[in-house]
């Protein structure tokens, strides 16, 4: 019986890379989005803790920036939480502290919003290294699938 695992791994890897590439393209386009002033409603960090179901031991911890802001476009108020297009990537604490302390140290902020969809916004437009690092995972999945096919 032939195993579908190699094909599944390749499929997951390619899907991940396609998703991340589309996110990078959106991040790049956001550099040309319209700007408006906004107000920070809430900012801080949020600790995610994963526990093993059986032993109740902590498997891993991650810290994320937790921000909420509002802005107005054409008389309508929008509320958003996106800081960057790499919010879903775990970053070092030094990077998170820099965002919180240096860039989000005031309540008045600049918000970049999509002119075609005013509810789509970001505080820091453009792609960064953090948009590219998760692609390593996709490459690992593809490589594992190819390795299994060849063995």
N, C-alpha and C positions, 0 to 999 in steps of 0.2 A: 504494500500500500504506500502510495506516494505521500510525502508530508507536504502540507500546505504552509508550514511555518516559514520557510524562506520567502515565499511570495507575500505572505502576510507582513513580514518584517519590512520587505522592500516597499510594499504598499503604504505602510504606516510612515516610513521614512520619507517617501516622495510626497505624501499628503502633508506631512509636517513642514517640509521645505516649501511647498506651494503656499501653505497658509502663512508662513513667516515671510515669504517673498511678497505676498500681497500686503501684509502689514508694513513692510519696509517701504513699499511703493506709496501707501497711504501716508506714512510718516514723511516721506520726501515731498509729497504734494502739499502737506500741511504747512510747509515753509512759505507757500504763496497764499495761504488762507488770509481772510480779513482779520483785523484785530479790533478788539474793543476792551474797555476797562471792565474789571470784575471785582468782586469782593469775596475774600475767603470767609466761608461760614464756619469751617472746622478744619483743623490740621493736627496731625500727630502720627504716631506709629501704632501699628497693630501687630501683635505677636501671634503667629500661627503655631500651634503645637499639635503634632501628630502622635497619638499613643497606640501602642500595640493593643489589639482588642483583648487578647488573652492575658498577657502579663501586666498590662496597664503601664508598661515602661514607655518613656518618651522615645519615639523613633527619630524625630527631627524637629527642629524649630526654624522658623523663618520670620523675618521682620519686614513689614511692608508699610509704605507711607499711606496714610488714610487721610485724604483731603476731600473736602466738598466746597464748591464755589458756585457763585451765581453771576450771571452776566445778562445784559439786555441787548437784544437786536430787534430793530423795527418795532419797538414798544412792547415786545414780549420778553418775559423773564425765563431764562433757562438755568437749570441746575445740573452740574456735572461733577464727576469724580476723577476723570482722567488727567493725570499729570504729564505723562509721556506716552509714547507708543510702545514702551517696553515695561509698562507697569507690572506685567505678569511675570517678569524675570526677577529672580532673587538677586539682589545686589548687595555688595559689602555695606556694612553699617556706615563706613566713612562716606560713601556715596549718598546714602539716605540722609545722613546728618547734613551734608552739604546742601542738598535740596531743601531740607527743612529750615536750616539756619541762615543760609545765604540768600537763597532765591525766594523763599516763602516766609521771610521775616516780617512782612508787612501784611496788612489786610487788603490793601489795594493792589491788584494784580492786572497783568495784561493777559487776555484770553484770545487765543486764535481759534476761529470758528470756520467751519466749512460753509462757503457761500451758497452751496446747493442744498445744504441741510444744516440749518442754524443750530440744531441741537447736538451736532457732532463737533466737539471742541477738544482742545488740548492746551496745557499751559506752556509746554516746551516743545515746539514743533521740530520736525526733522528726525532723522535716524541717528542713532548712536551705536557704539560698539555693543551695547546690550541688546540691540535688535538682531545682531548677527550671531552672538554666542550660542543661542539655542539651536542654531542650524547644525551644530556639532552633533546633537542628539539624532537629528535626521540622518546625517552621514553615518553615524554608528549603526542605526537600524538597517540602512541600505547595505553597509559593509557586512554586517552579520548575516543578512539574507543571502548575499552573493557568496560569502564564505560557506554557508550551509548548502547552497546549490552546487558548489564545486567540490564538496567533500563527500 
